[in-house]
Amino acid sequence: MPPRDFEDEGYLHRLFSVPLVDSFDISRDGRIAYFANNDGQFQLYMVELDGSITRMTVDPERKTFPFFTTEDELVYFSDVGGDEKFDLYRLEIGTGGEERTNAPVDITPGTDYAIIPFISYSADRRIASLVTNRDGNFASYIMEKGGGGLKRITNHRYADERADLSPDGKKVAVTALASGQENAVFIVDRESGGVTALSDTENGENIEASSPCWSPDGNRIAFKSAERGYSDIGLYDIQNGGVTWLTEGTRECGSPVISPDGIKIAYTVNEGGRIGAVVRDLASGTVERDISPSPGFADLIKFSPDSKEIYFLFSSVRNSFDLFRYNLAEGRCAQVTNSIPTDIDTSYFVDAREVSFRSRPDGLNIPALLFLPSGWDGRSKLPAVVDIHGGPAWQSLNMWNPLIQALVARGMAVIAPNYRGSTGYGRKFREANRHVMGVADLNDCVSAAEYLVDSGIAQKGRIAVTGDSFGGYLTMCALTKYPDMWVCGSAVVPFLNWFTEMENEREDLRYWDEQNMGDPVKDRERLRNASPYFFLDRIRAPVQMIAGANDPRCPLEESRHAVEEMERLGKSVDFHFYPDEGHGFSKRENRVDFMVRVLGFIENHISERSG
């Protein structure tokens, strides 16, 4: 029987309303600015030196990624309705104690282009670097505090993703999508205009690399690289060009950050559906120390200005994303924010089991997370849901997901396959979906359903499929290519047609798609066969589609056209879109509504097949 709380509609609304911390930064005097959606939309909050928390903004639009420029000023990014055309705002915040009445100032007003929400500053805060598609493609730019606008510094054919300025402001480490799913880091000298590829070879050819972080003296760059099979952490010597590898090539590591005193390095380690945070001493080579409070997902690691503490965001099955602090001297982790309301009891939430199965037809071993109702006797067969993550270069993790917990509490098994193309399992596995999307990765997801049946967990004929973004695309692939397998399918912010998707999506996304799926003209047959839009007549199960009107990644028209065609074909389709959202839903009322819709849709159709 499900916990009584999950039978109460009010409780479900409160559970689905649980806020999270989105991003943060630390000032030189030790204050913390962070964004959280405590009141329904993301607002800026400040943790003062005495531990008190002050709300700094009140406007309704989405905001993210604060960066301190000085102790009494910060900048952050904001878009309108989820369109991802971020503007950069400046906010004078004072040094604490006084009443905060200053309004944010848009310092990139009237932009009709996208700015990636990441900015890097020189040590004196007079120069900043960022990435924007102002001139048609995503490139790196310099912005000086004295004015003069944006100055472009890269002109290659690649799609830039972030630009990290050296402490002295003379060089920029640019991360770009080079080819396929491979990133590269290029070091741009601002004075000479010269470009050097970060490499570990005598001929200077670039290696797969991303997430650069400058050392405080500017002599080294920490980075992650899958050049040796798994994402390792390396240190690149600016003068000599050599690389020192800090990890051994057996686990996925990432997000390196060097302490302000240059002595320590922290990074993430990805193992078995968990991403933990570790720290190690650079001088002595001391073995890494795990600083995560529990198994879960650690993200956005930052050292305090005095290098004595490490801050990071963390989420687990029982905790939404919150800010945590680790004291290096004491070896103790403490929670800074607490997003879970006191009336939400997460103690009976279920942890995922790590499982694997062989995929059809090639037998590749596919990892997955399996959630089973507590108290299940192991003999009766359960209704089940295959939950497909987006990306595709992402993975299902053992972290906060109230919708999964609600499905499990209602008596369903949930399996979340990390299909080929997922991160966390090495470079070969991540790239195994190139040019076979909608076919090989779909087989992995279908095999997850078959695994549930073959293991005696699930009842055949009572299995639903759901996913968002690329997971929504695979959901529609599953409904069209394997129509008899599913009792229903819910696709959230999906795309369905590779041709219209490439035509209408943002240029950096189109570049990735062309690199990994092919050219719409030369590879027309492949793209058509992998587009569920052309096979909607095969659908037999009821379909739910949920979208955002301002989505730049999977445009609303993708869903609209599919819904119109399914209605023409007489299919059972439930469609809803949010006029004030983009790719995913940030406003509380929309977030709650979409989870209630998905839960109700799946439960209703699985119940109808109970006989």
HELIX and SHEET records of a PDB file:
HELIX    1   1 ARG A    4  GLU A    7  5                                   4    
HELIX    2   2 GLU A    9  PHE A   16  1                                   8    
HELIX    3   3 PRO A  402  ALA A  409  1                                   8    
HELIX    4   4 ARG A  427  ARG A  430  1                                   4    
HELIX    5   5 ALA A  440  ASP A  454  1                                  15    
HELIX    6   6 PHE A  470  LYS A  481  1                                  12    
HELIX    7   7 TRP A  498  ASN A  504  1                                   7    
HELIX    8   8 GLU A  507  MET A  517  1                                  11    
HELIX    9   9 ARG A  524  ASN A  529  1                                   6    
HELIX   10  10 PRO A  532  ARG A  538  5                                   7    
HELIX   11  11 LEU A  556  ARG A  568  1                                  13    
HELIX   12  12 ARG A  588  GLU A  608  1                                  21    
SHEET    1   A 4 VAL A  21  ILE A  26  0                                        
SHEET    2   A 4 ILE A  32  ALA A  36 -1                                        
SHEET    3   A 4 GLN A  43  VAL A  47 -1                                        
SHEET    4   A 4 ILE A  53  ARG A  55 -1                                        
SHEET    1   B 4 LYS A  63  THR A  70  0                                        
SHEET    2   B 4 GLU A  73  SER A  78 -1                                        
SHEET    3   B 4 ASP A  87  GLU A  92 -1                                        
SHEET    4   B 4 VAL A 105  ASP A 106 -1                                        
SHEET    1   C 4 SER A 120  TYR A 121  0                                        
SHEET    2   C 4 ILE A 127  THR A 132 -1                                        
SHEET    3   C 4 ALA A 139  GLU A 144 -1                                        
SHEET    4   C 4 LEU A 150  ARG A 152 -1                                        
SHEET    1   D 4 ALA A 159  LEU A 165  0                                        
SHEET    2   D 4 LYS A 171  SER A 179 -1                                        
SHEET    3   D 4 GLU A 182  ASP A 189 -1                                        
SHEET    4   D 4 VAL A 195  ALA A 197 -1                                        
SHEET    1   E 4 SER A 210  TRP A 214  0                                        
SHEET    2   E 4 ARG A 220  SER A 225 -1                                        
SHEET    3   E 4 ASP A 232  ASP A 237 -1                                        
SHEET    4   E 4 VAL A 243  TRP A 245 -1                                        
SHEET    1   F 4 GLU A 252  ILE A 258  0                                        
SHEET    2   F 4 LYS A 264  GLU A 271 -1                                        
SHEET    3   F 4 ARG A 274  ASP A 281 -1                                        
SHEET    4   F 4 ARG A 289  ASP A 290 -1                                        
SHEET    1   G 4 PHE A 297  PHE A 303  0                                        
SHEET    2   G 4 GLU A 309  SER A 316 -1                                        
SHEET    3   G 4 ASN A 319  ASN A 327 -1                                        
SHEET    4   G 4 ARG A 332  GLN A 335 -1                                        
SHEET    1   H 8 ARG A 353  ARG A 358  0                                        
SHEET    2   H 8 ASN A 365  PHE A 371 -1                                        
SHEET    3   H 8 ALA A 413  PRO A 417 -1                                        
SHEET    4   H 8 LEU A 382  ILE A 388  1                                        
SHEET    5   H 8 ALA A 458  ASP A 468  1                                        
SHEET    6   H 8 CYS A 488  VAL A 492  1                                        
SHEET    7   H 8 VAL A 543  GLY A 548  1                                        
SHEET    8   H 8 VAL A 573  TYR A 578  1                                        
END                                                                             
